[in-house]
Amino acid sequence: MTIPPNLSPTAFWDVDIKKLEYETNARFIIEKVMNYGLWADILEILRYYGHERVKTEVMQAAYLKKKSLSFCCAIFDLNPQQFRCYTRQQSSQIPWNY
C-alpha cells in the first residue's frame, strides 16, 4: 500500500485537508498543489500519483495559473494547447472591449 502524500496546508487553506480522499479528489488535489503548493508538495504528489497520472489530471484541470501552466508544460513536455484550461480560456469571449 502506498503511503499517502504528506502535503503542507499551504495549498489547502480553504478545505479540511484531513477530509480529502486522495483517489476520489485526485484532480482537485493535483490542481491545488500545482497552483498554490510548495515544491515539496509537488514532489509528494508526483511520488504518490506517479508522473503519468499527474500529467493526465493536470491536462484536464479546469484552472491553472499562467506560471503553473508554463511549469507543467516544461516538466511534462507539453504545449499549452494540450491543456483543457488553456483551450477553455482561449474560447472565452471578453464581454466588453474598453
VOBA-1610 file (N, C-alpha, C; in pm, whole numbers, padded with zeros to 5 digits, always signed):
BEGIN
Met+00084-00118+00000Met+00000+00000+00000Met+00088+00124+00000Thr+00052+00222-00080Thr+00128+00345-00093Thr+00099+00437+00025Ile+00204+00498+00077Ile+00189+00594+00187Ile+00124+00721+00132Pro+00018+00772+00198Pro-00048+00895+00149Pro+00051+01012+00143Pro+00026+01107+00055Pro+00118+01221+00045Pro+00117+01306+00171Asn+00232+01353+00208Asn+00246+01441+00323Asn+00245+01584+00270Leu+00126+01641+00256Leu+00110+01773+00196Leu+00101+01881+00302Ser+00161+01996+00271Ser+00152+02110+00362Ser+00014+02174+00349Pro-00029+02249+00448Pro-00161+02315+00439Pro-00159+02439+00349Thr-00046+02474+00292Thr-00032+02595+00212Thr-00136+02603+00101Ala-00152+02498+00023Ala-00243+02498-00090Ala-00388+02471-00050Phe-00409+02427+00074Phe-00543+02384+00116Phe-00597+02469+00230Trp-00580+02601+00218Trp-00626+02692+00322Trp-00778+02695+00332Asp-00847+02656+00225Asp-00993+02668+00222Asp-01067+02537+00243Val-00994+02428+00263Val-01058+02298+00286Val-00990+02228+00403Asp-01059+02130+00460Asp-01001+02048+00566Asp-00921+01937+00500Ile-00792+01948+00505Ile-00703+01854+00436Ile-00720+01711+00489Lys-00764+01697+00613Lys-00783+01563+00672Lys-00901+01489+00610Lys-00993+01563+00549Lys-01112+01500+00491Lys-01098+01468+00343Leu-00984+01499+00283Leu-00965+01474+00140Leu-00948+01326+00112Glu-01015+01279+00010Glu-00999+01142-00038Glu-00899+01148-00153Tyr-00783+01088-00135Tyr-00674+01105-00232Tyr-00704+01046-00370Glu-00786+00943-00377Glu-00820+00888-00509Glu-00941+00959-00568Thr-01044+00980-00489Thr-01165+01044-00537Thr-01141+01189-00578Asn-01059+01259-00502Asn-01034+01401-00525Asn-00898+01428-00589Ala-00847+01333-00665Ala-00712+01343-00721Ala-00693+01469-00805Arg-00783+01497-00897Arg-00767+01615-00983Arg-00770+01744-00902Phe-00860+01752-00806Phe-00869+01870-00720Phe-00739+01890-00644Ile-00685+01784-00585Ile-00562+01791-00507Ile-00445+01831-00596Ile-00433+01769-00712Ile-00323+01799-00804Ile-00332+01944-00852Glu-00451+01989-00886Glu-00471+02126-00933Glu-00433+02227-00824Lys-00477+02204-00701Lys-00445+02293-00590Lys-00295+02298-00565Val-00231+02182-00566Val-00087+02178-00540Val-00010+02247-00652Met-00048+02225-00776Met+00024+02289-00886Met+00006+02441-00885Asn-00108+02489-00842Asn-00132+02633-00839Asn-00078+02702-00713Tyr-00089+02636-00598Tyr-00062+02704-00472Tyr+00034+02631-00378Gly+00075+02511-00415Gly+00157+02431-00325Gly+00304+02468-00325Leu+00374+02411-00231Leu+00518+02427-00220Leu+00588+02324-00309Trp+00716+02343-00330Trp+00793+02247-00411Trp+00783+02107-00351Ala+00791+02097-00219Ala+00780+01967-00152Ala+00644+01901-00179Asp+00539+01982-00189Asp+00405+01928-00220Asp+00401+01870-00361Ile+00465+01939-00455Ile+00469+01891-00594Ile+00542+01757-00600Leu+00654+01748-00530Leu+00728+01622-00526Leu+00645+01510-00462Glu+00568+01545-00360Glu+00483+01445-00294Glu+00372+01392-00386Ile+00307+01480-00460Ile+00201+01429-00550Ile+00261+01349-00665Leu+00379+01387-00711Leu+00446+01308-00814Leu+00483+01170-00761Arg+00527+01164-00635Arg+00561+01035-00574Arg+00435+00949-00557Tyr+00330+01010-00506Tyr+00209+00935-00473Tyr+00132+00891-00599Tyr+00105+00984-00688Tyr+00023+00953-00805Tyr+00105+00902-00923Gly+00231+00937-00931Gly+00313+00899-01045Gly+00308+01006-01154His+00413+01010-01232His+00430+01111-01337His+00313+01111-01436Glu+00276+00994-01486Glu+00171+00985-01589Glu+00034+01025-01536Arg+00001+00985-01414Arg-00130+01021-01356Arg-00138+01172-01334Val-00031+01232-01281Val-00032+01377-01259Val-00043+01449-01393Lys+00028+01400-01492Lys+00022+01460-01626Lys-00120+01455-01681Thr-00183+01340-01672Thr-00320+01323-01722Thr-00418+01415-01650Glu-00408+01419-01518Glu-00501+01501-01439Glu-00479+01650-01462Val-00354+01693-01469Val-00326+01835-01485Val-00368+01883-01625Met-00364+01796-01723Met-00410+01833-01857Met-00561+01857-01859Gln-00633+01795-01767Gln-00778+01810-01760Gln-00823+01911-01655Ala-00728+01978-01589Ala-00762+02074-01484Ala-00846+02188-01540Ala-00939+02233-01459Ala-01026+02344-01500Ala-00954+02477-01498Tyr-00854+02491-01409Tyr-00785+02619-01397Tyr-00641+02596-01355Leu-00549+02660-01425Leu-00408+02668-01385Leu-00362+02811-01404Lys-00288+02861-01307Lys-00227+02993-01323Lys-00131+02987-01442Lys-00100+03103-01498Lys-00009+03107-01613Lys+00127+03047-01580Lys+00181+03078-01463Lys+00310+03021-01422Lys+00300+02871-01402Ser+00190+02825-01346Ser+00171+02682-01325Ser+00159+02609-01458Leu+00088+02670-01552Leu+00074+02612-01685Leu+00210+02601-01753Ser+00290+02705-01745Ser+00424+02703-01804Ser+00511+02597-01739Phe+00502+02587-01608Phe+00579+02485-01535Phe+00538+02344-01579Cys+00407+02321-01590Cys+00357+02189-01631Cys+00399+02158-01774Cys+00397+02257-01860Cys+00443+02237-01998Cys+00589+02191-01998Ala+00669+02251-01913Ala+00812+02219-01908Ala+00837+02079-01851Ile+00773+02045-01740Ile+00805+01916-01678Ile+00739+01798-01748Phe+00629+01822-01818Phe+00561+01712-01887Phe+00583+01714-02038Asp+00663+01809-02086Asp+00695+01822-02228Asp+00568+01832-02313Leu+00484+01931-02279Leu+00357+01953-02347Leu+00350+02097-02399Asn+00252+02122-02484Asn+00221+02256-02533Asn+00098+02307-02458Pro+00085+02438-02441Pro-00033+02490-02371Pro-00166+02446-02435Gln-00167+02429-02566Gln-00289+02389-02635Gln-00338+02250-02593Gln-00256+02172-02528Gln-00294+02038-02484Gln-00366+02039-02349Phe-00379+02156-02289Phe-00443+02168-02158Phe-00586+02220-02174Arg-00677+02157-02104Arg-00817+02196-02108Arg-00836+02341-02061Cys-00764+02379-01956Cys-00781+02515-01902Cys-00734+02620-02002Tyr-00637+02588-02085Tyr-00587+02684-02184Tyr-00687+02698-02299Thr-00739+02587-02349Thr-00832+02594-02461Thr-00965+02657-02419Arg-01008+02633-02296Arg-01130+02697-02246Arg-01110+02846-02230Gln-00994+02885-02183Gln-00964+03027-02164Gln-00962+03099-02298Gln-00908+03037-02399Gln-00898+03099-02530Gln-01034+03112-02598Ser-01125+03022-02567Ser-01256+03028-02631Ser-01350+03127-02563Ser-01313+03174-02445Ser-01397+03270-02373Ser-01388+03407-02440Gln-01503+03464-02464Gln-01508+03598-02522Gln-01502+03701-02411Ile-01430+03810-02434Ile-01428+03921-02340Ile-01559+03997-02360Pro-01638+04018-02253Pro-01768+04079-02270Pro-01765+04223-02324Trp-01668+04301-02276Trp-01658+04439-02323Trp-01515+04470-02360Asn-01499+04548-02462Asn-01367+04588-02505Asn-01348+04736-02470Tyr-01277+04762-02360Tyr-01258+04900-02316Tyr-01140+04961-02385
//
